[in-house]
Every structure is written in structure tokens, then in C-alpha cells.
Amino acid sequence: MVSTVVSAHRTAQEGRQALWRIAEAALSLGVATAIFLTVVWFVSPSSSEGGTFHAVADYLFTGSGVPFGAVPLVLLWTLLKLHGERVGRTATVGVVVASVSLVALIAVLVASVAAGEEISGGPTYILGTAGSIIGIWLFCISAARARLLPRGALFFWASAWTIGGMLGPKGSQLLLAAAYAVLLVQVHNRAREELG
């Protein structure tokens, strides 16, 4: 009986450790992707101007939006699982809204790279961006109440996504990279504290 309880505890702890590692990996990718996107944008700006891609930079810029959008998608679901019952329905609704929005944005980006031209998908890009912002804010507000991670780090991420996310002005993605870096340190410290 005791060995069953110890085994179950060890399995649960290994599961949480895996979730913390996934969050760290997503945040590391977020930092790298935001910096890469900024460098491509400044060094070799897009030449398509809403039309057909003419240069490799057009493909790099648009293609880097896929991992750029995937990072918050993975991070939201991972943090939601780590928070467990500490967060309410608001957090879950936020994650679902952001996920649907981010998947739509990623689909538009993949279609654009495949077609070799910018595909807007009608209002998909703008509505997807707005939905991702709303969803991330809903999650962060709810998660801040749970106090698993510092409120400041969560609100910095939500603010940075609002400013430097999918429709952010040139260079604003560096703010998002900084927010991911701050959150990465907090996630790493919390994982060490929790798992020993």
C-alpha cells in the first residue's frame, strides 16, 4: 500500500516536472523567435507589401510567425495544467479563446508561406490577434490570483503580447522577448522550489 502511494506521488511529481520543462522550452523558444523576427524585420524587411513574396526574407519573416504564435499556445496550456484547480473558468476560457485565435493565425501564416504571398483570410488576422490578446489577458488575470507565478511577470507578458504580438510595430517584439525572459526565470525558480 505504501509503495503504491509513493509510486503515485513520484509519477505526479515527474508529470509536473515535465510540464515545468515544457514551459521553460516554450519560453526559450519565445525569446529566440522574438529576437529572430526582429532581426529579420530590421536587416531585410519584407518586400511583398501585401502581395507576392519576392525574397527569402519574405518567407523567413512570415514563416517565423508560426513558432512565434505557437509559443503562447503551448505556454498557455502548460501553465493552465500546472495551475490546476488554482485558477477558475476564466483562465480556461482565456486559454480556449487564445488557442482558437492562435491556431487561426498560424493557419493564415502557413497558407501564406505555402502560397508565396500574403493571405489575409479576410478579418482572420485582426480578429485572431484580438482574440489572442483577450485570451492571454483572461488567463493572466486569473493566474495572478492563484499566485503560482508572480503577478508582475504575468502582467508583463500580457502587456508585451498586446504591444509586441502579431500586430506589434517593428521592434516591439524585443519587449516580448524580455517578457518571455522574465517569465522564464520565474518558471525556472518556481520549478526548482516546487520540485527541489
Order of alpha helices (4+ residues) and beta strands (2+ residues): alpha-alpha-alpha-alpha-alpha-alpha-alpha
